[in-house]
């Protein structure tokens, strides 16, 4: 019955509110939505790498190529995962890349002091990660160890993966380890959360360290074209961003990273699945806070870089809750519900709408950890609601951003209010316009009226991600409980588009 309602756009069991007014300015596009906004993050944390991405070359139960599981690769290819950040996270500032190359039986075993003090055999290292990226079709993004590492170590990593054959014994070493030609890794993060687990640095100390690393990681003129990313603030510390932009020569800086998680309370994060509407509302409030993070940092960067040559990189974002019962607290394994689909929809719309400054974003994390797009259990794999949102949204990748003006109804809970509707739009290379819409209201269907300026469309089609309960999720017993469906509820008449969106739902429309 619910499916019938979705197909017809009639929601008789829901009280419809007054219309939300949206204006689509189809003739005012000027900026491109960088495909790397749809990026991901893999850290040596729990079963993200070992068990999630990599199962070992001797595994007889799970189909793999050189230890990299192919079911995950195929799912990420369908998702159009564009860029992948590795090896951390907090782990990056304990990671020494030379320990993860060469014959696996000779690699040093290490203790992961960042996440659970577990023993790792370093069987997944630089070669394996870069092979994974090639298999997926994703750009690699390497995070340099600034915490416990050295400038020399970082500089030699660049040489090992990027420099031409015969340049030094490092490139000879790369060839001996089975890689003839350099990979040409473009994206390099200089440190991670240097204000916290990356060394508890002051901004002035970090800036001096950054300049030293950025100098020696490349030739002096950066003829390799490395895209060097500095550690920005993890909260609304815009003074940190201002110091970076003011005190680092802009020719040495290509991006500034920020982190933001939609956390209810860092001391009591709450259940990933057994949450109340109050907890859901608090999460949505934190998700909407991303707008302030992005806009505030962009405003500071505009003062020093009005031409917007320096990118804002949101290289960690997503939901964070208490771990699933019975799992290791340090492994951050959590389920993924319709709440997470809402976080994803809101966040991606924000990034799309700030694509003049935001050039990359990396969901934390890709498999089995935090707001993952994939969960694995031995040979089994499921796709989460977040996966489906990112797959629906991948039509925006490298599209021309079309400005939207949203006059939203309020999602009201007690005395608090939030905008119920989030939206973004783009036009692809084939001339198709895509509008992504999110209704975060937990109870009310939202009626939308969209006025189109500057274009004439003849047809509209769409997809929807929704469910009958906010706390629903895909499980290994029921992997397809939440999947995208066809949405036929949009009506196009001249320059007016109208539709109803059910509670906690995501809709993507295609206009031709």
Rosetta blueprint (number, residue, H / E / L):
1 X L
2 X H
3 X H
4 X H
5 X H
6 X H
7 X H
8 X H
9 X L
10 X L
11 X L
12 X L
13 X L
14 X L
15 X L
16 X L
17 X L
18 X L
19 X L
20 X E
21 X E
22 X E
23 X E
24 X E
25 X E
26 X L
27 X L
28 X L
29 X L
30 X L
31 X L
32 X E
33 X L
34 X L
35 X H
36 X H
37 X H
38 X H
39 X E
40 X E
41 X E
42 X L
43 X L
44 X L
45 X L
46 X L
47 X L
48 X L
49 X L
50 X E
51 X L
52 X L
53 X L
54 X E
55 X L
56 X L
57 X L
58 X L
59 X L
60 X L
61 X L
62 X L
63 X L
64 X E
65 X E
66 X L
67 X L
68 X E
69 X E
70 X H
71 X H
72 X H
73 X H
74 X H
75 X H
76 X H
77 X H
78 X H
79 X H
80 X L
81 X L
82 X L
83 X E
84 X E
85 X E
86 X E
87 X L
88 X L
89 X L
90 X H
91 X H
92 X H
93 X H
94 X H
95 X L
96 X L
97 X H
98 X H
99 X H
100 X H
101 X L
102 X L
103 X L
104 X H
105 X H
106 X H
107 X L
108 X L
109 X L
110 X E
111 X E
112 X E
113 X L
114 X L
115 X L
116 X L
117 X L
118 X E
119 X E
120 X E
121 X L
122 X L
123 X L
124 X L
125 X L
126 X H
127 X H
128 X H
129 X H
130 X H
131 X H
132 X H
133 X H
134 X H
135 X H
136 X H
137 X L
138 X L
139 X E
140 X E
141 X E
142 X E
143 X E
144 X E
145 X L
146 X L
147 X L
148 X L
149 X L
150 X L
151 X H
152 X H
153 X H
154 X H
155 X H
156 X H
157 X H
158 X H
159 X H
160 X H
161 X H
162 X H
163 X L
164 X L
165 X L
166 X L
167 X L
168 X L
169 X H
170 X H
171 X H
172 X H
173 X H
174 X H
175 X H
176 X H
177 X L
178 X L
179 X L
180 X L
181 X L
182 X L
183 X L
184 X L
185 X L
186 X L
187 X E
188 X E
189 X E
190 X E
191 X L
192 X L
193 X L
194 X L
195 X L
196 X L
197 X L
198 X L
199 X L
200 X L
201 X L
202 X L
203 X H
204 X H
205 X H
206 X H
207 X H
208 X H
209 X H
210 X H
211 X H
212 X H
213 X H
214 X H
215 X H
216 X H
217 X L
218 X L
219 X L
220 X L
221 X L
222 X L
223 X L
224 X L
225 X L
226 X L
227 X E
228 X E
229 X E
230 X E
231 X E
232 X L
233 X L
234 X L
235 X L
236 X L
237 X L
238 X H
239 X H
240 X H
241 X H
242 X H
243 X H
244 X H
245 X H
246 X H
247 X H
248 X L
249 X L
250 X H
251 X H
252 X H
253 X L
254 X L
255 X E
256 X E
257 X E
258 X E
259 X E
260 X E
261 X E
262 X E
263 X L
264 X L
265 X L
266 X L
267 X L
268 X L
269 X L
270 X L
271 X L
272 X L
273 X L
274 X L
275 X L
276 X L
277 X H
278 X H
279 X H
280 X H
281 X H
282 X H
283 X H
284 X H
285 X H
286 X H
287 X H
288 X H
289 X H
290 X H
291 X H
292 X H
293 X H
294 X H
295 X H
296 X H
297 X H
298 X H
299 X H
300 X H
301 X H
302 X H
303 X H
304 X H
305 X L
306 X L
307 X L
308 X L
309 X L
310 X L
311 X E
312 X E
313 X E
314 X E
315 X E
316 X E
317 X E
318 X E
319 X E
320 X L
321 X L
322 X L
323 X L
324 X L
325 X L
326 X L
327 X L
328 X L
329 X H
330 X H
331 X H
332 X L
333 X L
334 X L
335 X L
336 X L
337 X E
338 X H
339 X H
340 X H
341 X H
342 X H
343 X H
344 X H
345 X H
346 X H
347 X H
348 X H
349 X H
350 X H
351 X H
352 X H
353 X H
354 X L
355 X L
356 X L
357 X L
358 X E
359 X E
360 X E
361 X E
362 X E
363 X E
364 X E
365 X L
366 X L
367 X E
368 X L
369 X L
370 X L
371 X L
372 X L
373 X L
374 X E
375 X E
376 X E
377 X E
378 X L
379 X L
380 X E
381 X E
382 X E
383 X E
384 X L
385 X H
386 X H
387 X H
388 X H
389 X H
390 X H
391 X H
392 X H
393 X H
394 X H
395 X H
396 X H
397 X L
398 X L
399 X L
400 X E
401 X E
402 X E
403 X L
404 X E
405 X E
406 X E
407 X E
408 X L
409 X L
410 X E
411 X E
412 X E
413 X E
414 X L
415 X L
416 X E
417 X E
418 X E
419 X E
420 X L
421 X E
422 X E
423 X E
424 X E
425 X E
426 X E
427 X E
428 X L
429 X L
430 X L
431 X L
432 X L
433 X E
434 X E
435 X E
436 X E
437 X E
438 X E
439 X E
440 X L
441 X L
442 X L
443 X L
444 X L
445 X L
446 X E
447 X E
448 X E
449 X E
450 X E
451 X E
452 X E
453 X E
454 X L
455 X L
456 X L
457 X L
458 X L
459 X L
460 X E
461 X E
462 X E
463 X E
464 X E
465 X E
466 X L
467 X L
468 X L
469 X L
470 X L
471 X L
472 X L
473 X E
474 X L
475 X L
476 X L
477 X L
478 X L
479 X L
480 X L
481 X L
482 X L
483 X L
484 X L
485 X E
486 X E
487 X L
488 X L
489 X L
490 X L
491 X E
492 X E
493 X E
494 X L
495 X L
496 X E
497 X E
498 X E
499 X E
500 X E
501 X E
502 X L
503 X L
504 X L
505 X E
506 X E
507 X E
508 X E
509 X E
510 X E
511 X E
512 X L
